[in-house]
Amino acid sequence: LGRIFCGTLKSGQDVRILGENYTLKDPEDSFSCAVGRLWVFNARYRIELNRVPAGSWVLIEG
């Protein structure tokens, strides 16, 4: 579960995940991965999307 702060997240895109101890001086607490499928919530249902815009809460597989 994550929130998109800027831009658009797309399925298949490579992203860098930053851990809570990440700093610019010590980037050890980060890793890269490819985004699998994306879902957004609509009431009690999940809707699968190919891309999700900024401001959205999204479930990310990958």
N, C-alpha and C positions, 0 to 999 in steps of 0.2 A: 504494500500500500504506500503510495507516495503522492506528492503534489507537484504539479508542473508550475514552476515559477516564471519562466519566460520561454518563448519559442513554441514549437510543436514537437511532441514525441511521436515517433512513427514505429510501427512494427518492423523489425529487422535492423533498426538503427543501432550503432555501437554507442554506448554511453559509459561514463566513468562514475562509479558509485563512491561517494565520499563518506567515510565513517565518522563517528562523533569525535574522534581524536585527531582528525585530519588537520594539518596546517600547511601553509605554503612552504615553510622551511623544511618540513618533514612529511612528504607525501606518502609515507609508508601505509597509512590507514586508508587506502583507496585501491580500487581494482576496476578493470574494464570488463564489460560483458555485452552481449547482444540482446536486444529486447525481443522477446517472443510475442505473445499475444497481449492485447490491452483490453481492459474492461472498465466501464464506468457504472456506478450504481444509479438505478432509477427505482425508488421505493425499495422493495425487497428483491428486485431482480437485478441481474448483471447484464449489461449490453456490451457485446464485443464490437470494438472499433479498430480501424486500421491506423488512425492517428488521433491524438488528443491534444487540444489547444491549452495554452497557459491558463492557470487558474483552476484547473480541474483536479479533482482527487481521482486517482486511477489505480487499479490493480494491475500489476506488471508481472508477466511470466518471463523468466529468463535468467 
